[in-house]
Amino acid sequence: MKKVVILTQKPFSSMAVDGIKEILEAKEYSVVIVEKYKTIDETYETIKDANALIVRSDIIDETVMDHAPELEIIVRAGAGYDSIDLAAASKRNIVVENTPGQNANAVAELVFAMMLYNARHHFNGSTGSELRGKKLGIQGLGAVGKNVARIADGFGMDVYYFDYTFPTEVASERGVQFAGTLENLYKTCQYITIHIPLSESNQHSINYDLISLMPKNAVLINTSRSEVVDDDDIMRILAERPDFSYLADVPCAYMEEMGEKYSDRSLFSLKKCGAQTAEANNNAGMAAANQIVNFFESGIKKYQVNP
């Protein structure tokens, strides 16, 4: 019998857990739930004979893997997987997968919630502005970026994108214009929303030189990863340009200072909440369960992210 541990410091909804269990128990897998743990070492006794883990933003490094010698697969219920040591997993012949697209709409809707809140001056009663007719740039046209483009079309925005891998001919069919270069995207668009994964090559890549290209009344939205943006350069831009706003669903080294100095032009969620909807929670969790079943029953590794 395969043992699957749902290892989530930030728990799934009860509905999602029920759905995950139903899928896995139908194959007679043993399902154990470990949630709201304070330190990862509390979980070692439970995972020592686990064959599979379902995780969210939990840090799974080589120490954790060493305490789970029977582990064959880890599925991150969500898109980002930088909290998992891929090299350590590959060294131990552990397959790592994510569940791309399952929370994409939830993140895209959050982007527009933040944009509207900012455009209407945090609903303070003063005269704001509309999104219609404004230029929106999407950096990264993956699952989230495509949902952003779909919603933006409904708002009547002019949508541009830059992505190193997405074919321009497919994008044009979606009504999204290719900016040509990343620099041109930033030069062209008043609104820029970031949807790129974190990698060694793009840490702090969204920096002063790039952001300073943005036109008047620029708004930068980050629901991706905090590390892709240079926090020092964000502070510099906010100080130099009273027309610039920064909206984020990820932490920043200067959140408190920004709140004190630039409360009208900065916005941070209390905790990362882009995927925190009932629908996204259920979708990602059940997708993870189905992928584990497909792996054990048929050897399918469609969403594997480690070599």
C-alpha positions, 0 to 999 in steps of 0.5 A: 500500500502506498502512503501519501502524506499531505504536508501543509503548514498552511492547510488546504480547505476541508473540502480540498482535503476531502477531495484529495482523500477520495481520489487517493483512497479509491486506489487504497492508498494510505493518506495521512494529514500533517498540517499547521506544524511549527517546525519541519522536524515535527513531521519526520516520524510521519514521513519516514515511510511516505511514498509521496508528499503533497505540499504547498509552500512548504520547504522540502530540502535534502534534510527532509528527503533524508528523513523520507527514504521511501519517497518517490514523488513530491507534488507541489499543489501550485505553480511555483516550486522554488521551495523544493530542492530539485537537485537533491530530489534528482540525486535521490531519484525523487520525481518533483511535479507542480500543478500548473494552471490550477490557481491561475485565475485566482492570481489573475483576479487578485491582480485586478483587485489590486489595480482597481484598489490603487486606481481608486486611491484605496477607496478614500473618496477622491477622484480616481482613474479607470483601467479602460484604455490603459496599456497593460504589460504582462511579463510572462505569458504562462497560465496566470498571464493568459488569464490576466490577458483575458480579464484585461480584454473585458476591461478594455485595456490594451494588452502587451506581453513579453515572454522569452518562450511564448510564440508571437503568432499564438499570442496575436490570436489572443489579442495580445501584442508582443512588445518585442523586448522586455525594455520596450514592454516597460517603456510602453505600459503604464501597468506592468504585472509580473508572472515569471518563476524565480531562477538564479538568472532573474533574481533582482532582474526587475531593477532601477534601470528597467522600472525607470523606463515606465511612463507617467503614473506607472504601476508595477504589480508583483504576484510572482516572487519577491526575489525577482524585484530589487527592493532597494531599487523599488524604494529609490523609484518611490522616492524619486517618482511621486507618480509610481506605485508598487503593489505586491502579493509577496513580501518586501524588505521595506514593507513597513517603511513603504507603508509609513512613507508611501501608503498611498502608492504601495500595497502589500497583502498581509500574507501571500494570497494569490491562490487563496480561493476555495476554487484554487485550493480545491483545484490544486489539491485534487490535481496533485492527488490525480498526478500521484495516482497517474504516477504510481499506476501508469508511470506518468510524469507529465508535470515533472519539473526536475531533471 
